[in-house]
């Protein structure tokens, strides 16, 4: 073997050893990140933006909002995205603010709810109805300390049915899981 070939071989072996050493060093860092304590989140219920004036489906839509709020909470718990906090200790505050504002657009009142409950994060959520065929499901998760958004997710759905709303939530959660967007 020529001197150049031996040098290349030695360099290749050295590089492989360096990469192996880096992997060994980084694996505890990755393990610690995976074991990071779950951040505490307040998940506010979904609200509806409906400029269609279709009052015939109001009750069905109110029920769907409750269902997808519960489904998303349970999915966050099941997937280990966050430690989901109960709003009951501050429900009077939540109800008062909801009577005056849409919580997804209340100029920071959702942060006050998060602080009152000792949360790290607060999530607002809304469904925007364009028509009975086109709807959009949205969530925004904000850092309670800074008020800054840490995640925005949106899913377009077709059809104003229980099944389409549920599929939208499941798709959103699957996307979050695939992209590692829990516990931000």
Secondary structure, DSSP 8 states (H G I E B T S, - for coil): --HHHHHHHHHHHHHHHHHHHHHHHHHHHHHHHHT----EEEEEEEEEEETT--GGGHHHHHHHHHHHHHHHHHHHHHHTS-EEE-SGGGHHHHHHHHHHS-GGGSTTHHHHHHHHTT-SEEEEEEEEESSSSEEEEEEEEEETTT--EEEEEEEEEESSSHHHHHHHHHHHHHHHHHTT-S--
